Amino acid sequence: MSVMEHRLQLLLDAQRLDQLRKRAAEQGTSVSAVVRDAIDASFATDAVEVRAQAARELLALTASNDDSEPPVAAGEVESVRDEMDAELIAKADRW
């Protein structure tokens, strides 16, 4: 884990703060740790959606081939996968 070197000021309503405090107490951790975990979970969901979209696009490529055309070449599949991985890495770098 990285060193905590940046401070963030966040304004919350009483209900949200109560929810965070309750969760922190349940987990035996700090409110800050609960917030960091929520941020991590949010970005993980984004990454999962990127992968799911990549899978849908890959399946669409293979499903679009009929019997009169040869199946998608292995090189094409690898190229698409590499491109999607590069997009995911670029997105992660922006986070």
C-alpha atoms as an extended CHARMM CRD file, in Angstrom:
* protein
*
        95  EXT
         1         1  MET       CA              0.0000000000        0.0000000000        0.0000000000  PROA      1               0.0000000000
         2         2  SER       CA              1.1980000000        3.5130000000       -0.6980000000  PROA      2               0.0000000000
         3         3  VAL       CA              2.0350000000        6.1230000000        1.9110000000  PROA      3               0.0000000000
         4         4  MET       CA             -0.8400000000        8.4440000000        2.7550000000  PROA      4               0.0000000000
         5         5  GLU       CA              0.5730000000       11.8150000000        1.7490000000  PROA      5               0.0000000000
         6         6  HSD       CA             -2.4540000000       13.7320000000        0.4760000000  PROA      6               0.0000000000
         7         7  ARG       CA             -5.2980000000       15.1840000000        2.4820000000  PROA      7               0.0000000000
         8         8  LEU       CA             -8.8310000000       15.5590000000        1.1460000000  PROA      8               0.0000000000
         9         9  GLN       CA            -11.5530000000       17.6670000000        2.6940000000  PROA      9               0.0000000000
        10        10  LEU       CA            -14.9980000000       16.2200000000        2.1430000000  PROA      10              0.0000000000
        11        11  LEU       CA            -18.3030000000       17.7000000000        3.2760000000  PROA      11              0.0000000000
        12        12  LEU       CA            -21.0250000000       15.1890000000        4.1560000000  PROA      12              0.0000000000
        13        13  ASP       CA            -24.5330000000       15.3580000000        5.5020000000  PROA      13              0.0000000000
        14        14  ALA       CA            -25.2410000000       13.8070000000        8.9020000000  PROA      14              0.0000000000
        15        15  GLN       CA            -26.8050000000       10.6520000000        7.4500000000  PROA      15              0.0000000000
        16        16  ARG       CA            -23.7740000000        9.7780000000        5.3200000000  PROA      16              0.0000000000
        17        17  LEU       CA            -21.3860000000       10.4660000000        8.1650000000  PROA      17              0.0000000000
        18        18  ASP       CA            -23.4480000000        8.2450000000       10.4760000000  PROA      18              0.0000000000
        19        19  GLN       CA            -23.3490000000        5.4610000000        7.8570000000  PROA      19              0.0000000000
        20        20  LEU       CA            -19.5760000000        5.7700000000        7.5650000000  PROA      20              0.0000000000
        21        21  ARG       CA            -19.0890000000        5.7410000000       11.3410000000  PROA      21              0.0000000000
        22        22  LYS       CA            -21.3490000000        2.7060000000       11.7020000000  PROA      22              0.0000000000
        23        23  ARG       CA            -19.4770000000        0.7980000000        8.9810000000  PROA      23              0.0000000000
        24        24  ALA       CA            -16.1140000000        1.7620000000       10.4920000000  PROA      24              0.0000000000
        25        25  ALA       CA            -17.2440000000        0.5170000000       13.9160000000  PROA      25              0.0000000000
        26        26  GLU       CA            -18.5180000000       -2.7510000000       12.4130000000  PROA      26              0.0000000000
        27        27  GLN       CA            -15.1880000000       -3.3030000000       10.6610000000  PROA      27              0.0000000000
        28        28  GLY       CA            -13.0620000000       -2.0900000000       13.5460000000  PROA      28              0.0000000000
        29        29  THR       CA            -11.3850000000        0.5030000000       11.3660000000  PROA      29              0.0000000000
        30        30  SER       CA            -11.3700000000        4.2430000000       10.7420000000  PROA      30              0.0000000000
        31        31  VAL       CA            -13.8520000000        6.2780000000        8.7430000000  PROA      31              0.0000000000
        32        32  SER       CA            -10.9660000000        7.2090000000        6.4360000000  PROA      32              0.0000000000
        33        33  ALA       CA            -10.2530000000        3.5410000000        5.7450000000  PROA      33              0.0000000000
        34        34  VAL       CA            -13.9160000000        2.9490000000        4.8980000000  PROA      34              0.0000000000
        35        35  VAL       CA            -13.8350000000        5.8870000000        2.4560000000  PROA      35              0.0000000000
        36        36  ARG       CA            -10.6060000000        4.6110000000        0.8360000000  PROA      36              0.0000000000
        37        37  ASP       CA            -12.1350000000        1.1280000000        0.4890000000  PROA      37              0.0000000000
        38        38  ALA       CA            -15.2450000000        2.6280000000       -1.1290000000  PROA      38              0.0000000000
        39        39  ILE       CA            -13.0840000000        4.5290000000       -3.6140000000  PROA      39              0.0000000000
        40        40  ASP       CA            -11.1180000000        1.3750000000       -4.4430000000  PROA      40              0.0000000000
        41        41  ALA       CA            -14.3330000000       -0.6130000000       -4.8930000000  PROA      41              0.0000000000
        42        42  SER       CA            -15.7620000000        2.0580000000       -7.1810000000  PROA      42              0.0000000000
        43        43  PHE       CA            -12.7380000000        1.9670000000       -9.4710000000  PROA      43              0.0000000000
        44        44  ALA       CA            -12.6440000000       -1.8330000000       -9.4170000000  PROA      44              0.0000000000
        45        45  THR       CA            -16.2270000000       -1.8150000000      -10.6820000000  PROA      45              0.0000000000
        46        46  ASP       CA            -15.1480000000        0.4590000000      -13.5390000000  PROA      46              0.0000000000
        47        47  ALA       CA            -12.3510000000       -1.9520000000      -14.4450000000  PROA      47              0.0000000000
        48        48  VAL       CA            -14.7580000000       -4.8900000000      -14.3950000000  PROA      48              0.0000000000
        49        49  GLU       CA            -17.1070000000       -3.0150000000      -16.7220000000  PROA      49              0.0000000000
        50        50  VAL       CA            -14.2310000000       -2.2540000000      -19.1110000000  PROA      50              0.0000000000
        51        51  ARG       CA            -13.3420000000       -5.9590000000      -19.1870000000  PROA      51              0.0000000000
        52        52  ALA       CA            -16.9950000000       -6.9380000000      -19.6550000000  PROA      52              0.0000000000
        53        53  GLN       CA            -17.3240000000       -4.5370000000      -22.5850000000  PROA      53              0.0000000000
        54        54  ALA       CA            -14.1420000000       -5.9520000000      -24.0850000000  PROA      54              0.0000000000
        55        55  ALA       CA            -15.5730000000       -9.4600000000      -23.7950000000  PROA      55              0.0000000000
        56        56  ARG       CA            -18.8320000000       -8.3700000000      -25.4260000000  PROA      56              0.0000000000
        57        57  GLU       CA            -16.9210000000       -6.7990000000      -28.3160000000  PROA      57              0.0000000000
        58        58  LEU       CA            -14.7800000000       -9.9100000000      -28.7270000000  PROA      58              0.0000000000
        59        59  LEU       CA            -17.8450000000      -12.1410000000      -28.7360000000  PROA      59              0.0000000000
        60        60  ALA       CA            -19.5010000000       -9.8660000000      -31.2890000000  PROA      60              0.0000000000
        61        61  LEU       CA            -16.4560000000      -10.2520000000      -33.5370000000  PROA      61              0.0000000000
        62        62  THR       CA            -16.6030000000      -14.0370000000      -33.4220000000  PROA      62              0.0000000000
        63        63  ALA       CA            -20.4110000000      -14.1590000000      -33.6810000000  PROA      63              0.0000000000
        64        64  SER       CA            -20.4130000000      -11.9670000000      -36.7770000000  PROA      64              0.0000000000
        65        65  ASN       CA            -18.5630000000      -14.6160000000      -38.7800000000  PROA      65              0.0000000000
        66        66  ASP       CA            -20.7880000000      -16.9840000000      -40.7140000000  PROA      66              0.0000000000
        67        67  ASP       CA            -19.8220000000      -20.3040000000      -42.2960000000  PROA      67              0.0000000000
        68        68  SER       CA            -18.7760000000      -18.6420000000      -45.5580000000  PROA      68              0.0000000000
        69        69  GLU       CA            -16.0280000000      -16.6710000000      -43.8250000000  PROA      69              0.0000000000
        70        70  PRO       CA            -13.0790000000      -18.1240000000      -41.9650000000  PROA      70              0.0000000000
        71        71  PRO       CA            -13.1380000000      -17.6750000000      -38.1860000000  PROA      71              0.0000000000
        72        72  VAL       CA            -11.3860000000      -14.6930000000      -36.6610000000  PROA      72              0.0000000000
        73        73  ALA       CA             -7.6510000000      -15.2600000000      -36.9050000000  PROA      73              0.0000000000
        74        74  ALA       CA             -5.7560000000      -15.7290000000      -33.6570000000  PROA      74              0.0000000000
        75        75  GLY       CA             -3.6670000000      -12.6650000000      -34.4610000000  PROA      75              0.0000000000
        76        76  GLU       CA             -6.8110000000      -10.5370000000      -34.6860000000  PROA      76              0.0000000000
        77        77  VAL       CA             -8.0290000000      -11.7580000000      -31.3030000000  PROA      77              0.0000000000
        78        78  GLU       CA             -4.6520000000      -11.0110000000      -29.7170000000  PROA      78              0.0000000000
        79        79  SER       CA             -4.5870000000       -7.5880000000      -31.3740000000  PROA      79              0.0000000000
        80        80  VAL       CA             -8.0270000000       -6.7180000000      -30.0070000000  PROA      80              0.0000000000
        81        81  ARG       CA             -7.0820000000       -8.0270000000      -26.5620000000  PROA      81              0.0000000000
        82        82  ASP       CA             -3.8400000000       -6.0200000000      -26.5560000000  PROA      82              0.0000000000
        83        83  GLU       CA             -5.6940000000       -2.8790000000      -27.6200000000  PROA      83              0.0000000000
        84        84  MET       CA             -8.2810000000       -3.3370000000      -24.8760000000  PROA      84              0.0000000000
        85        85  ASP       CA             -5.5800000000       -4.0120000000      -22.2910000000  PROA      85              0.0000000000
        86        86  ALA       CA             -3.8000000000       -0.8220000000      -23.3600000000  PROA      86              0.0000000000
        87        87  GLU       CA             -7.0280000000        1.1490000000      -22.9580000000  PROA      87              0.0000000000
        88        88  LEU       CA             -7.5570000000       -0.3210000000      -19.4920000000  PROA      88              0.0000000000
        89        89  ILE       CA             -3.9780000000        0.4920000000      -18.4600000000  PROA      89              0.0000000000
        90        90  ALA       CA             -4.3180000000        4.0610000000      -19.7570000000  PROA      90              0.0000000000
        91        91  LYS       CA             -7.5590000000        4.4740000000      -17.8230000000  PROA      91              0.0000000000
        92        92  ALA       CA             -5.9680000000        3.0870000000      -14.6570000000  PROA      92              0.0000000000
        93        93  ASP       CA             -3.0400000000        5.5020000000      -15.0460000000  PROA      93              0.0000000000
        94        94  ARG       CA             -5.4820000000        8.4190000000      -15.1110000000  PROA      94              0.0000000000
        95        95  TRP       CA             -7.0010000000        7.2640000000      -11.7960000000  PROA      95              0.0000000000
